[in-house]
Amino acid sequence: YNRTNAPLFVTEGFFDAFHVKGCATLGRQLTPSMISMLNSSTREKVIIPDRFGDGADLAMSALRLNWKVATPDIGQCKDITEAIVKYGKLYVIKNIMDNIYSGTAAETMIGLYCSTREGK
């Protein structure tokens, strides 16, 4: 059993979770059983929403649970997997860790991060 105080990254998709050694919701909804299971961990929960589309739904649900949200600078990539392919895993993980927010700051960043594609 490996104990760590590193944050528990929660993503929408399986491949995103695989790359950051986190867990996936397999969608944008947090069910009561998912919340219970995730809260059984003492690790800080950090949601990494998809960059565009409806990722804000999952992120806002997480904020209501007093979890944190990461909004990494991944350019026009739609999610973590695409960003890792484009920029590399080390860059993306560092960027996730540098862009974790909570409260009002997180709400603001979600609005910017999960908006429509720029220039598309």
N, C-alpha and C positions, 0 to 999 in steps of 0.2 A: 504494500500500500504506500503510495507516494504522496506525502503531504506537502502542500505548498501554500504560500500566501499570495501567489500570483492571481490576478483577476481571472474569473471564469468568463470567457468570451461566449456570447450567445448570438448566433446568426440565423438568418432565415433559411439558408440552403445548406445541404450536407457538405458540399465541396468547400464552401467558405469555412465551415466549422472544422473540417478535416485539416485545412491549411493552418489554422491558428490554434489547433488542439483544443477546440472548444466544443460546444454542443449546438445543435440546430433545432429550431422550432418547426421546420419543414412547412413554413408558411408565415403569415404575418400575425397570427393569433396566438396569444398566450392562454392556454386553457388552465382551469383551476388545478388539474393534476400536474401540468408542467410547472406551474408556479410553485406548488408544494414541493415537487422534486428538486427544483433549482434552489429553493430556499433552504432545503436540507443541507446544502453545502455552506460551510462557513466562509467560503471565498466571496469576494466582492463580485457582483454580477455586472457585466458591461455588455450592453447590446450594441451590435454593429449592424445597423440597418443597411439595406441595399441603397445605393446612391440615388437612384431615380425611381419614380413611380410611387408605390404605396408603402415604402419602407418607413415612412413617418408613423403609420399606424402602430407598428410594433414598437418603435422607439417611444412614442407617447404612452403606450401601455406600461412600458418599463419604468418611465419616470413616475407614474402613479404608484408604482411599487417601491419607490425610492432607490431604484437601481440607477446605474450611470449609463451614459451613451457615448460611444466613440464616433467621431465624424472625421476620419482620416482624409488627408489631402491626396486623393487618388485620381485627380484630373477628371476626365470624361469616362472613366471605367465605371461600369454599372454595379460591380460588387468586388469583394475582396479577391476572389479567384482571378478575375480578369486583371486586377491591379498587380497581383503577384506575377502573372505571366508577363505583363508589360514592364514592371519596375523591379521585380525581385522581392523575395520573401523578407529579407532583412530590412529593406526600406519600408515595406508595408507594415510590418510588426512595429518598428520604431515609430512610424507615423501614427499608428493606432494608439500606442502608449502616450504619445505626446498630445493627443487630441481627445481626451476623455473629459466629459463634462457632466454636471448635474444641475438640477434646479432650473432657474431662469436662463442661465447661460446655455444649458442643454436645449431648452425649448427654442431659443434663438438659432442655435447651430443646426438643429433638426430642420427648421424652416428653410435655411439656406442650403443645407446638404441634400435634402430629399426633394428639392424643387425640380421643375422640368429642366431638360437638357438645355444648356446654353448653346445658342447658335444652331439648334436643330429644329 
